[in-house]
Amino acid sequence: MSVQKLNDLLQPLVEDLGYEFVGLEYSNNPKNSVLRIYIDHDNGVGIDDCETVSRETAALLDVKDPIRSQYNLEVSSPGLDRPLFTAAHYQQFVGEIAQITLFAPQDGRRKFSGPILGAEDSNIRIEQDGNEVTLDLSNVVKARLVPDYEKILAGHKTK
């Protein structure tokens, strides 16, 4: 089953449970396949939230049986290095630094890292080495935010 069909199956369930469906990753490995679902909530995501979504998702997957082979189901918060799946995700985090890996090379490279400048439809714009680069979203295999740990730690200092 394609990732898009899994998205179409699982997104409504996760949203009906009251969570944001950030996205999913499916790694089809003969020895250790993994279906990883990322969820978020305005109040954050805890272990109980992941357990609830995991239980409901497992039940739906058991009934629909979209994945014929064995796999491990993981439900997680997006974390500090939040994965980016849609143009809306990139637009939401304009100004933040992202690491992006492409399926096929562009301008002789597959890995890009830099501030997100924007996103429109199927294109992402980032700054790479001082230049604006436009990437095709359908060519992105993986993208994540790069956490600014100094900023995060500075926010936790007490006076």
C-alpha positions as CSV (number, residue, x, y, z in Angstrom):
1,M,0.0,0.0,0.0
2,S,1.3,3.5,-0.8
3,V,2.1,6.1,1.8
4,Q,-0.7,8.3,0.3
5,K,-3.3,5.6,0.8
6,L,-2.1,5.0,4.4
7,N,-2.4,8.8,4.9
8,D,-5.9,8.8,3.5
9,L,-6.9,5.9,5.8
10,L,-5.3,7.1,9.0
11,Q,-5.6,10.9,9.0
12,P,-9.4,11.0,9.6
13,L,-9.0,8.6,12.5
14,V,-6.3,10.6,14.2
15,E,-8.1,13.9,13.7
16,D,-11.4,12.3,15.0
17,L,-9.5,11.5,18.2
18,G,-8.7,15.2,18.6
19,Y,-5.1,15.2,17.4
20,E,-3.2,16.8,14.5
21,F,-2.1,14.2,12.0
22,V,1.4,15.5,11.2
23,G,2.2,12.7,8.8
24,L,3.6,9.2,8.6
25,E,6.7,7.3,7.5
26,Y,6.5,3.7,6.3
27,S,9.7,1.7,5.8
28,N,9.1,-1.5,4.1
29,N,12.0,-3.7,5.1
30,P,11.6,-7.5,4.9
31,K,13.1,-8.0,8.3
32,N,11.8,-5.0,10.2
33,S,9.1,-2.9,8.6
34,V,8.0,0.2,10.6
35,L,4.9,2.3,10.3
36,R,5.6,5.5,12.2
37,I,2.8,8.0,12.8
38,Y,3.4,11.5,14.0
39,I,0.7,13.3,16.0
40,D,0.5,16.7,17.7
41,H,-1.8,18.6,20.0
42,D,-2.0,22.2,21.3
43,N,-1.3,20.9,24.8
44,G,1.6,18.7,23.7
45,V,1.7,14.9,23.3
46,G,2.3,12.5,26.1
47,I,2.6,8.7,26.3
48,D,-1.1,8.3,27.0
49,D,-1.9,10.2,23.8
50,C,0.4,8.0,21.8
51,E,-1.1,4.9,23.4
52,T,-4.7,6.0,22.6
53,V,-3.8,6.7,18.9
54,S,-1.8,3.5,18.7
55,R,-4.6,1.3,20.0
56,E,-7.2,2.9,17.7
57,T,-4.9,2.8,14.7
58,A,-4.0,-0.8,15.3
59,A,-7.7,-1.7,15.5
60,L,-8.4,0.0,12.1
61,L,-5.3,-1.5,10.5
62,D,-6.4,-5.0,11.7
63,V,-9.8,-4.5,10.1
64,K,-8.7,-2.9,6.8
65,D,-5.4,-4.9,6.6
66,P,-3.7,-2.5,4.2
67,I,-0.2,-3.8,4.9
68,R,0.1,-7.5,4.1
69,S,3.5,-8.2,5.8
70,Q,4.5,-7.9,9.4
71,Y,5.4,-4.4,10.7
72,N,5.9,-2.5,13.9
73,L,3.5,0.4,14.6
74,E,5.0,3.4,16.3
75,V,3.1,6.6,17.3
76,S,5.1,9.6,18.3
77,S,5.1,13.4,18.8
78,P,7.0,15.2,16.0
79,G,9.7,16.2,18.5
80,L,12.1,19.1,18.3
81,D,13.4,17.9,14.9
82,R,9.9,17.9,13.5
83,P,9.4,16.1,10.2
84,L,8.0,18.2,7.3
85,F,5.6,16.5,4.9
86,T,3.4,19.1,3.3
87,A,3.9,22.6,1.7
88,A,1.8,23.9,4.7
89,H,4.4,22.5,7.1
90,Y,7.2,24.4,5.4
91,Q,5.1,27.6,5.3
92,Q,4.3,27.2,9.0
93,F,8.0,27.1,9.8
94,V,9.3,29.9,7.5
95,G,12.6,31.2,8.9
96,E,13.5,27.9,10.7
97,I,16.4,25.8,9.4
98,A,15.5,22.5,7.7
99,Q,17.5,19.6,6.5
100,I,16.1,18.1,3.3
101,T,17.1,15.0,1.4
102,L,16.0,14.4,-2.2
103,F,15.2,11.2,-4.1
104,A,17.0,12.5,-7.2
105,P,19.9,15.0,-7.2
106,Q,19.3,18.7,-8.0
107,D,22.2,20.9,-9.0
108,G,24.5,17.9,-8.3
109,R,23.4,17.4,-4.7
110,R,20.7,15.4,-2.8
111,K,21.1,17.1,0.6
112,F,20.1,20.7,1.4
113,S,20.2,22.6,4.6
114,G,19.1,26.1,5.3
115,P,16.4,28.5,6.4
116,I,13.0,27.9,4.9
117,L,11.9,30.9,2.8
118,G,8.5,29.7,1.8
119,A,6.4,27.1,0.0
120,E,3.8,27.3,-2.7
121,D,1.8,24.2,-3.9
122,S,4.4,21.7,-4.8
123,N,7.6,23.9,-4.4
124,I,9.7,24.6,-1.4
125,R,12.1,27.6,-1.2
126,I,15.1,27.4,1.1
127,E,18.4,29.3,1.4
128,Q,21.4,27.2,0.6
129,D,24.9,28.7,0.9
130,G,23.4,32.2,0.5
131,N,21.4,31.4,-2.6
132,E,17.6,30.8,-2.9
133,V,16.9,27.2,-4.1
134,T,13.5,25.9,-5.2
135,L,12.9,22.2,-4.6
136,D,10.1,20.1,-5.9
137,L,8.1,18.7,-2.9
138,S,7.5,15.4,-4.7
139,N,11.3,14.9,-4.9
140,V,11.7,15.2,-1.1
141,V,12.4,11.8,0.6
142,K,12.9,13.3,4.0
143,A,12.8,16.7,5.7
144,R,13.2,17.8,9.3
145,L,13.6,21.0,11.2
146,V,17.0,21.6,12.8
147,P,16.4,22.4,16.5
148,D,18.0,25.6,17.8
149,Y,19.2,24.2,21.1
150,E,20.7,27.5,22.3
151,K,17.4,29.2,21.9
152,I,15.6,26.3,23.5
153,L,17.9,26.2,26.5
154,A,17.9,30.0,26.9
155,G,14.1,29.8,27.2
156,H,14.5,27.4,30.2
157,K,17.0,29.4,32.2
158,T,15.6,30.7,35.5
159,K,16.4,34.2,36.8
